[in-house]
Amino acid sequence: MIEAVRALVPRIRAAADATEANRRVSRDLVDALTDAGVFRLCVPRALGGLEAHPAVLADVLATIAAADGSTGWCAMIAATSGVVSAYLPDAMAREIYADPHAITGGVFAPCGTAVPAGDGFRVSGRWPFASGSEHCTWLMGGALVRDDGPPRARMMLFPAADVRIVDTWYVSGLRGTGSHDMTVEDVVVPAARSVSLVDDRPRVAGGLYAFPVFGLLALGIAAVALGIARAAVDELVRLASEKRPQGSRRMLAERGVVQAQVAEAEALVRSARAFLDDAIACAWRQAEADGTIALPERMGLRLAATHATTSAARATDLMYQAGGGTSVYATSPLQRCFRDVHVATQHAMVASATWELAGRILLHLDTDTAQL
């Protein structure tokens, strides 16, 4: 898998300008990622998926994101969405995921409303940030079920034909992700095509499905951010060997402050990845041993993911600063890395509130861990 993705890197990098300008990943590139198996990393082997180790997921996403952040983000959303296949009844999972060209995506946030209708739900809603929605074959949206009991959230899966995409994605960074709004109106969803990622348990055994879904999503976001930071460091190193700052007789690489900035950025990226890998390994050992992951290890995943994303942003900032005036031009990869990584930091799974969540657990305070 890693070798297949590395072979695509030149193609992803060459398409980066077009991806950003068109605000979407091209169909040809989506097909190439599909053929490489990227979107099936989290689909069970029984359905023809790869059921990959989370460390492999992180490696793949970081590699793609280092070539282009937007493509890496779309790969992350589609790959991690595949884990829903392990929660569906077998017949429904096969209907959706047995197709090797199936691509799923969507939004967990319960922005929709679901009213019971026979053996299913009638669903309406509008969800922002539906990354890669234009190339998905199935889309999911969180909805609050309104019946006689208290409202409860469930993810509803819709064929792409039942979803209207609203063109809203005019943004600062990750412009190529096509993270438009999606909307449905009075769409009937069979109960078997809905899941609760909080209350339901996966129907497929295996270490990957013992991982908390939100922890898996968070580590995917972190991997993308680290890939973007790696691209920024590599670009600055290239630039520093070629650029002689105005009024200076020395190359940029010969400046002490730049040397220190590169060293700090390299340390940030490497240490953040080491922490993330360690958290994944600790959780995986538990998952493999008894099919569960304890609270400290679940907290460790989220803490490592947030730390990695924050560290990636800091490393990218350093490289943007070191690039001087060159960094501000649209032709510089550094400005795109800067914009992209600061959009990644805004995702709720790695946002600043995660520090508080982890801190409460470390301080042994009562904490709502439902989304941990």
Backbone torsions as a table, in degrees:
resi	resn	phi	psi	omega
1	MET	NA	-46.9	-179.4
2	ILE	-61.5	-43.7	179.9
3	GLU	-64.1	-38.3	179.0
4	ALA	-63.4	-40.3	-179.8
5	VAL	-71.4	-41.7	178.0
6	ARG	-59.5	-34.8	178.5
7	ALA	-65.1	-24.9	-179.9
8	LEU	-87.4	-12.1	-173.9
9	VAL	-55.2	-48.8	179.6
10	PRO	-58.3	-37.1	-179.6
11	ARG	-69.2	-41.7	178.5
12	ILE	-64.4	-43.5	-179.0
13	ARG	-65.3	-41.9	-179.3
14	ALA	-64.9	-28.2	-178.5
15	ALA	-90.2	-1.8	-171.0
16	ALA	-59.1	-42.7	179.8
17	ASP	-62.8	-43.8	179.5
18	ALA	-67.2	-37.8	177.5
19	THR	-58.7	-45.3	179.7
20	GLU	-68.4	-45.3	-177.3
21	ALA	-63.3	-38.1	-178.4
22	ASN	-86.6	-8.3	179.6
23	ARG	60.8	30.3	177.3
24	ARG	-164.9	157.6	173.1
25	VAL	-80.0	136.0	-176.3
26	SER	-64.7	155.7	178.7
27	ARG	-60.9	-38.9	179.9
28	ASP	-62.0	-41.8	-179.5
29	LEU	-71.4	-37.7	175.0
30	VAL	-59.5	-43.5	179.4
31	ASP	-63.0	-39.2	179.4
32	ALA	-65.9	-41.0	177.6
33	LEU	-67.2	-36.8	176.5
34	THR	-62.6	-47.6	-179.4
35	ASP	-62.8	-32.2	179.0
36	ALA	-75.7	-12.3	178.4
37	GLY	89.8	9.5	-175.2
38	VAL	-59.5	-41.1	-175.3
39	PHE	-78.3	-2.9	-178.9
40	ARG	-113.9	17.0	-178.5
41	LEU	-60.1	-34.1	-175.6
42	CYS	-107.0	8.3	177.9
43	VAL	-85.8	137.5	-178.3
44	PRO	-58.5	148.8	177.1
45	ARG	-59.4	-34.2	-178.9
46	ALA	-61.4	-21.3	178.2
47	LEU	-102.6	11.0	-179.1
48	GLY	87.8	9.9	178.7
49	GLY	-87.1	-176.8	-176.8
50	LEU	-97.1	-21.9	179.8
51	GLU	43.6	55.3	-169.8
52	ALA	-76.9	153.3	170.4
53	HIS	-60.2	139.0	-179.6
54	PRO	-57.5	-28.4	176.9
55	ALA	-66.9	-34.0	175.5
56	VAL	-67.1	-42.6	175.4
57	LEU	-54.4	-47.8	-179.5
58	ALA	-62.5	-42.7	179.7
59	ASP	-61.9	-46.2	-178.7
60	VAL	-61.7	-47.6	-176.8
61	LEU	-66.8	-40.5	178.7
62	ALA	-64.4	-38.0	179.9
63	THR	-65.1	-44.9	179.2
64	ILE	-66.3	-44.2	-177.2
65	ALA	-65.9	-29.9	176.6
66	ALA	-65.9	-26.4	176.6
67	ALA	-83.6	-37.0	176.2
68	ASP	-165.4	122.3	-176.2
69	GLY	-61.2	-41.9	-177.9
70	SER	-64.7	-42.2	178.1
71	THR	-65.3	-39.7	176.5
72	GLY	-61.8	-40.1	-179.7
73	TRP	-65.8	-44.7	178.8
74	CYS	-63.0	-38.9	176.4
75	ALA	-62.7	-39.7	-179.8
76	MET	-64.0	-46.5	-178.6
77	ILE	-62.6	-47.7	-177.8
78	ALA	-68.3	-40.0	-178.9
79	ALA	-65.9	-48.9	-177.6
80	THR	-70.5	-28.5	176.6
81	SER	-63.5	-25.5	-179.5
82	GLY	-62.5	-19.3	-179.1
83	VAL	-65.4	-21.6	177.8
84	VAL	-59.7	-27.2	179.8
85	SER	-58.2	-27.7	-179.4
86	ALA	-78.0	-10.2	-179.0
87	TYR	-100.4	-16.2	-177.1
88	LEU	-81.9	151.9	169.8
89	PRO	-55.3	148.1	-171.2
90	ASP	-55.3	-44.3	-177.4
91	ALA	-62.6	-41.3	-179.9
92	MET	-70.8	-39.3	178.2
93	ALA	-60.0	-40.2	179.7
94	ARG	-69.7	-38.1	179.0
95	GLU	-57.7	-38.6	-176.0
96	ILE	-90.2	-48.7	-166.4
97	TYR	-99.7	-10.9	178.6
98	ALA	-67.8	-23.3	175.4
99	ASP	-69.3	117.3	-177.3
100	PRO	-64.5	-13.5	179.7
101	HIS	-101.4	7.6	178.6
102	ALA	-67.4	135.6	175.6
103	ILE	-132.0	123.3	179.8
104	THR	-113.4	153.0	177.1
105	GLY	-162.9	-171.5	178.3
106	GLY	140.5	-160.0	-171.2
107	VAL	-135.5	127.1	179.7
108	PHE	-73.6	-34.9	-173.2
109	ALA	-52.6	132.3	-175.6
110	PRO	-77.3	70.0	-178.6
111	CYS	-89.1	-2.3	-179.9
112	GLY	-107.2	172.0	175.8
113	THR	-123.6	133.5	-179.7
114	ALA	-122.4	123.2	178.4
115	VAL	-109.9	127.6	179.2
116	PRO	-53.0	135.5	179.5
117	ALA	-145.5	96.7	-176.7
118	GLY	63.2	-133.8	178.7
119	ASP	-91.7	56.0	-179.1
120	GLY	176.4	-153.9	-176.0
121	PHE	-140.8	147.8	170.3
122	ARG	-101.8	118.0	-167.5
123	VAL	-117.6	136.1	171.9
124	SER	-136.3	148.5	178.0
125	GLY	168.3	170.4	176.6
126	ARG	-137.5	128.7	-174.6
127	TRP	-122.6	125.4	173.0
128	PRO	-82.5	167.3	173.5
129	PHE	64.2	40.0	178.1
130	ALA	-86.8	80.4	-174.1
131	SER	-63.1	135.9	177.8
132	GLY	66.6	17.7	-173.0
133	SER	-62.7	-27.8	-176.2
134	GLU	-72.6	-19.0	178.0
135	HIS	-109.3	5.4	178.8
136	CYS	-79.5	145.4	173.8
137	THR	-92.0	-24.7	174.8
138	TRP	-135.2	142.5	178.0
139	LEU	-127.3	147.4	179.5
140	MET	-124.9	149.2	177.6
141	GLY	-143.4	138.2	176.5
142	GLY	-71.9	142.3	-179.7
143	ALA	-143.0	147.0	174.3
144	LEU	-89.8	121.4	178.8
145	VAL	-78.6	122.8	-179.6
146	ARG	-106.1	105.1	175.6
147	ASP	-139.5	-153.0	-177.1
148	ASP	-72.5	-20.8	-179.2
149	GLY	-93.3	-174.5	176.7
150	PRO	-66.4	148.5	179.7
151	PRO	-57.5	138.8	177.7
152	ARG	-135.2	143.6	-175.0
153	ALA	-90.0	136.1	173.6
154	ARG	-139.7	146.9	174.4
155	MET	-85.4	129.0	178.9
156	MET	-107.6	133.0	179.3
157	LEU	-103.1	129.7	-177.4
158	PHE	-121.5	139.3	167.0
159	PRO	-60.8	145.0	-177.0
160	ALA	-55.8	-31.2	-178.9
161	ALA	-64.9	-21.7	-179.2
162	ASP	-86.9	-3.1	-173.4
163	VAL	-113.0	136.9	173.9
164	ARG	-102.4	128.4	177.9
165	ILE	-93.2	126.9	-179.7
166	VAL	-104.8	120.8	-174.6
167	ASP	-71.3	99.9	-177.7
168	THR	-126.7	-4.7	-165.8
169	TRP	-86.3	76.2	174.0
170	TYR	-117.0	99.1	-163.3
171	VAL	-140.9	176.9	-178.2
172	SER	-80.5	-43.5	-175.5
173	GLY	-136.2	171.6	-173.9
174	LEU	48.1	41.7	-175.3
175	ARG	-65.2	-27.0	-176.5
176	GLY	-82.7	6.8	-177.0
177	THR	-85.4	-11.2	-179.2
178	GLY	54.8	43.3	-175.1
179	SER	-83.8	61.1	-177.5
180	HIS	-73.9	174.2	168.8
181	ASP	-76.9	150.3	171.3
182	MET	-125.2	146.6	-176.6
183	THR	-141.3	144.9	172.1
184	VAL	-132.4	153.7	179.2
185	GLU	-137.7	116.5	177.1
186	ASP	53.6	46.0	176.2
187	VAL	-92.3	128.9	179.7
188	VAL	-86.1	124.9	-179.6
189	VAL	-117.2	119.9	176.3
190	PRO	-59.1	147.9	179.8
191	ALA	-57.0	-34.0	-179.2
192	ALA	-68.4	-11.7	178.5
193	ARG	-106.3	29.2	175.9
194	SER	-135.8	148.0	-179.9
195	VAL	-142.2	155.3	168.3
196	SER	-110.8	115.5	-179.7
197	LEU	-77.4	-5.8	177.9
198	VAL	-98.5	-46.4	-173.3
199	ASP	-97.4	-32.0	-178.8
200	ASP	-76.3	154.6	174.8
201	ARG	-108.4	146.1	179.4
202	PRO	-61.6	145.4	-179.9
203	ARG	-90.9	-4.2	-179.2
204	VAL	-113.3	131.1	177.9
205	ALA	-80.2	165.2	177.6
206	GLY	128.7	153.6	-175.3
207	GLY	-58.5	-39.3	-177.3
208	LEU	-60.2	-37.1	-174.5
209	TYR	-88.2	-3.2	168.1
210	ALA	-82.4	-18.2	177.7
211	PHE	-66.1	138.9	174.9
212	PRO	-65.1	134.9	-176.1
213	VAL	-58.7	-41.4	-177.4
214	PHE	-71.1	-32.9	174.9
215	GLY	-66.0	-38.2	178.6
216	LEU	-65.7	-42.9	177.4
217	LEU	-62.8	-43.4	-179.1
218	ALA	-62.3	-42.3	-179.6
219	LEU	-69.2	-28.9	175.0
220	GLY	-66.1	-43.2	177.2
221	ILE	-61.7	-44.9	179.8
222	ALA	-60.3	-41.1	179.7
223	ALA	-62.4	-41.3	177.5
224	VAL	-62.5	-45.9	179.9
225	ALA	-60.3	-41.8	179.4
226	LEU	-66.6	-35.4	175.6
227	GLY	-63.4	-42.2	177.7
228	ILE	-62.6	-43.8	178.7
229	ALA	-63.0	-39.8	177.8
230	ARG	-61.0	-41.1	178.0
231	ALA	-62.9	-38.8	179.8
232	ALA	-65.4	-43.8	179.0
233	VAL	-63.0	-47.3	-178.9
234	ASP	-62.0	-38.6	179.7
235	GLU	-67.5	-41.2	179.5
236	LEU	-65.1	-41.1	178.0
237	VAL	-60.3	-42.8	177.4
238	ARG	-63.1	-48.0	-177.9
239	LEU	-61.9	-41.2	-175.1
240	ALA	-63.6	-25.8	179.7
241	SER	-84.1	-8.8	-176.6
242	GLU	-115.3	-25.6	-171.6
243	LYS	-94.4	131.6	170.7
244	ARG	-112.0	108.6	-176.8
245	PRO	-55.1	148.2	-178.8
246	GLN	-56.0	131.2	178.6
247	GLY	81.5	3.8	-177.9
248	SER	-114.9	146.3	175.1
249	ARG	-94.7	-5.3	-178.0
250	ARG	-103.7	149.5	173.0
251	MET	-68.6	156.8	-179.9
252	LEU	-55.6	-37.4	-178.2
253	ALA	-63.4	-19.8	-177.4
254	GLU	-87.0	-4.2	179.2
255	ARG	-80.3	129.5	-178.7
256	GLY	-59.5	-40.8	-178.3
257	VAL	-64.3	-36.2	178.7
258	VAL	-69.6	-40.2	176.7
259	GLN	-58.2	-42.9	179.8
260	ALA	-67.3	-39.3	-179.9
261	GLN	-65.3	-41.7	178.4
262	VAL	-64.3	-42.9	-179.8
263	ALA	-63.2	-43.2	-179.9
264	GLU	-65.1	-42.9	-179.9
265	ALA	-62.9	-42.7	178.5
266	GLU	-61.1	-42.3	179.2
267	ALA	-65.6	-39.4	178.5
268	LEU	-61.5	-45.7	-177.6
269	VAL	-68.0	-46.2	-177.2
270	ARG	-67.2	-43.5	-177.4
271	SER	-69.0	-38.4	178.5
272	ALA	-63.8	-41.1	178.7
273	ARG	-67.4	-36.7	178.9
274	ALA	-63.7	-42.5	177.9
275	PHE	-63.7	-43.2	179.7
276	LEU	-63.3	-45.1	179.1
277	ASP	-61.7	-39.6	179.7
278	ASP	-65.5	-42.8	179.0
279	ALA	-63.7	-40.3	177.3
280	ILE	-63.1	-44.9	-178.1
281	ALA	-63.5	-42.3	179.2
282	CYS	-62.5	-44.7	179.8
283	ALA	-67.4	-38.7	-178.2
284	TRP	-65.3	-39.3	178.4
285	ARG	-58.5	-43.6	178.0
286	GLN	-66.8	-43.5	-178.4
287	ALA	-60.7	-41.4	179.6
288	GLU	-70.5	-33.9	-175.1
289	ALA	-74.8	-47.8	-174.6
290	ASP	-138.9	10.4	174.3
291	GLY	75.6	11.8	177.4
292	THR	-135.0	159.2	175.6
293	ILE	-128.2	123.2	-175.4
294	ALA	-72.6	163.2	-176.5
295	LEU	-55.3	-45.6	-179.6
296	PRO	-58.8	-37.8	-179.7
297	GLU	-74.9	-35.0	175.0
298	ARG	-64.9	-42.3	175.6
299	MET	-62.2	-39.7	179.9
300	GLY	-60.6	-38.2	177.5
301	LEU	-60.9	-48.6	-178.3
302	ARG	-67.5	-39.6	179.4
303	LEU	-63.9	-45.4	179.9
304	ALA	-64.2	-38.3	-179.6
305	ALA	-67.3	-43.4	178.7
306	THR	-66.3	-42.7	177.8
307	HIS	-61.3	-42.0	-179.3
308	ALA	-64.4	-42.6	-179.4
309	THR	-66.4	-43.1	178.2
310	THR	-64.6	-42.4	179.3
311	SER	-65.4	-38.2	178.0
312	ALA	-62.7	-41.9	178.0
313	ALA	-63.8	-42.3	178.9
314	ARG	-63.1	-43.5	179.2
315	ALA	-62.9	-41.6	179.2
316	THR	-65.6	-41.1	176.7
317	ASP	-58.0	-43.3	179.4
318	LEU	-60.7	-41.8	-179.1
319	MET	-71.1	-36.7	176.0
320	TYR	-62.2	-43.8	177.8
321	GLN	-64.9	-43.4	-178.2
322	ALA	-63.4	-29.5	-179.3
323	GLY	-71.7	-13.1	178.7
324	GLY	61.8	-144.3	-176.8
325	GLY	-62.2	-26.5	179.3
326	THR	-58.8	-32.7	-173.9
327	SER	-65.1	-24.2	-172.2
328	VAL	-83.9	-12.9	-177.0
329	TYR	-77.7	143.9	-179.8
330	ALA	-62.2	-21.9	179.7
331	THR	-79.0	-9.2	-178.0
332	SER	-89.2	126.7	174.3
333	PRO	-60.1	-23.0	-177.5
334	LEU	-64.8	-38.3	-179.7
335	GLN	-69.2	-34.0	177.7
336	ARG	-69.4	-41.8	176.4
337	CYS	-58.3	-43.9	-179.7
338	PHE	-59.3	-48.3	-178.7
339	ARG	-67.1	-44.0	-175.8
340	ASP	-64.0	-46.3	-174.8
341	VAL	-67.2	-30.5	-179.5
342	HIS	-79.5	-13.5	167.4
343	VAL	-79.3	-40.0	178.4
344	ALA	-58.4	-37.5	-178.3
345	THR	-65.6	-16.6	-176.2
346	GLN	-84.2	-8.2	-178.6
347	HIS	-67.1	138.6	-175.3
348	ALA	-59.5	-28.7	-177.3
349	MET	-70.6	-18.4	-179.7
350	VAL	-129.8	14.3	-177.9
351	ALA	-74.2	174.8	-172.3
352	SER	-60.9	-25.8	179.1
353	ALA	-62.9	-22.8	178.6
354	THR	-64.7	-33.1	175.9
355	TRP	-60.2	-43.2	180.0
356	GLU	-63.8	-42.7	179.0
357	LEU	-58.7	-49.2	179.5
358	ALA	-64.8	-39.9	-179.7
359	GLY	-62.8	-39.9	178.3
360	ARG	-61.8	-40.3	179.9
361	ILE	-68.3	-43.0	179.4
362	LEU	-63.8	-28.1	179.1
363	LEU	-92.7	6.9	175.6
364	HIS	61.1	39.1	176.7
365	LEU	-98.3	152.9	175.3
366	ASP	-59.9	130.1	-172.6
367	THR	-142.3	138.3	172.7
368	ASP	-76.8	110.1	-176.1
369	THR	-107.4	18.8	-174.3
370	ALA	-60.2	-33.4	-177.5
371	GLN	-106.2	25.5	177.6
372	LEU	-96.4	NA	NA
